[in-house]
Amino acid sequence: MNGFLRFVALLNAAVWCGSSVFLVVGLPGLFSPELERLLTKPYVGFAAEAVLGRYFILYYCCGAVALLCLAANRIYSGKGSRLDFGLAGSLMGVGMLSGLWLQPRMHAWHYLKYWGGTPEIQERAGRLFGAWHGISQCVNLLVIAGLIVYLWRTSRPAETQRFGGLGKMRG
């Protein structure tokens, strides 16, 4: 990978990984007792959803840049790891599934949990929201693990053959 492309790929991987770590480490800070007193719990949840919306836009952009860098490297140098393509593509797919399928449902369940028409609807929405929130947190941890691996692979120096020309000695 040439110098500029490598720099862009590494910077992108760092931003992608860092934003996902923030999601798990920093976002829960919104649910501090001080903010819950000021905004009340349902509105803190809506604030978290606003942050999540921006997070997923950044996530999709970073995934697209990663795939473009990998494709450019393949075109430019004829090299490219299928593992890296698979990892970046899988991370992008999981992010899209979470952001485009799960988050809208969780938004609806969050709303119904507090303002559903009947207590039964509120209770069911609360159970669904809680269960899927737990699942999404586990998926987030797996995504972070995958992004750490991707960042590590992106930061490695280009692989060279250890014993480059020994097998092709001329006689």
Buried (B, 14 or more C-beta within 10 A) or exposed (E): BEEEBBEBBBBBBBBBBEBBEEBEEEBEEBEEEEBBEEBEEEEBBEBBBEBBEEBBEBBBEBBEBBBBBBEBBBEEEEEBEEEBBEBBBEBBEBBBEBBEEBBEEBBBBBBBBBEBEEEEEBEBBBEBBEEBBEEBEEBBEEBBEBBBBBBEBBEEEEEEEEEEEEEEEEE
